[in-house]
């Protein structure tokens, strides 16, 4: 369901939001297994929400991006948290 997907993405956000401080410790195969891209787009109460997440890992760093748009305007995590928690 959408709520389960949103909760999974919120968990990802909480886990990786400060990951730029992390240092990579694995080999290339383990780094590729950890990387992911998630996105969801839905309409609720007349508003269209779009959320994209991406985690990529280089030899030295983790790179996390999370973009949230409400009706095409950039927003923040609070917009999503108000919906599910």
C-alpha positions in Angstrom: 0.0 0.0 0.0 1.0 3.6 -0.3 1.2 4.0 3.5 3.6 1.1 3.8 5.7 2.5 1.0 5.8 6.0 2.6 6.8 4.4 5.9 9.6 2.5 4.3 10.8 5.7 2.6 10.6 7.6 5.9 12.7 4.9 7.5 15.2 5.3 4.7 15.2 9.1 5.3 15.9 8.7 9.0 18.6 6.2 8.4 20.5 8.0 5.6 19.9 11.7 6.2 23.3 12.2 7.8 25.1 9.6 5.8 27.6 12.1 4.3 29.6 11.5 7.5 29.8 7.8 6.8 32.8 6.1 5.3 32.6 3.2 3.0 33.9 -0.1 4.3 32.9 -2.6 1.6 34.0 -3.9 -1.7 32.3 -2.8 -5.0 29.7 -5.7 -4.9 28.5 -4.8 -1.4 28.3 -1.1 -2.3 26.1 -1.9 -5.3 23.8 -4.0 -3.1 23.3 -1.1 -0.7 22.5 1.5 -3.4 18.9 2.2 -4.3 16.5 4.6 -5.9 12.9 4.9 -4.6 10.2 7.2 -5.9 6.5 7.6 -5.3 3.8 9.9 -6.7 0.3 10.1 -5.4 -2.6 12.5 -5.0 -4.3 13.0 -1.6 -6.9 15.6 -0.6 -6.4 17.5 -3.9 -2.6 17.7 -3.5 -0.1 15.9 -5.7 2.9 14.6 -3.8 6.1 13.4 -5.4 9.1 12.0 -3.5 12.4 10.8 -4.9 15.2 9.2 -2.9 18.6 8.0 -4.1 21.6 6.5 -2.3 24.8 6.0 -4.2 28.1 4.9 -2.8 31.6 5.7 -4.1 34.8 4.2 -2.9 35.0 6.8 -0.2 31.6 8.3 0.5 27.8 7.8 0.7 25.7 10.2 -1.3 22.0 10.6 -0.3 19.4 12.8 -2.0 15.8 13.1 -1.1 13.5 15.5 -3.0 9.9 16.2 -2.1 7.4 18.2 -4.2 3.9 19.1 -3.3 1.8 20.4 -6.3 5.1 20.9 -8.2 6.7 23.1 -5.5 9.8 21.9 -3.5 8.9 20.9 0.0 10.5 19.1 2.9 10.1 15.9 5.0 7.5 17.6 7.2 4.9 17.5 4.4 5.2 13.7 4.3 5.4 13.2 8.1 2.1 15.0 8.6 0.5 12.5 6.3 1.5 9.2 8.0 2.8 9.8 11.5 
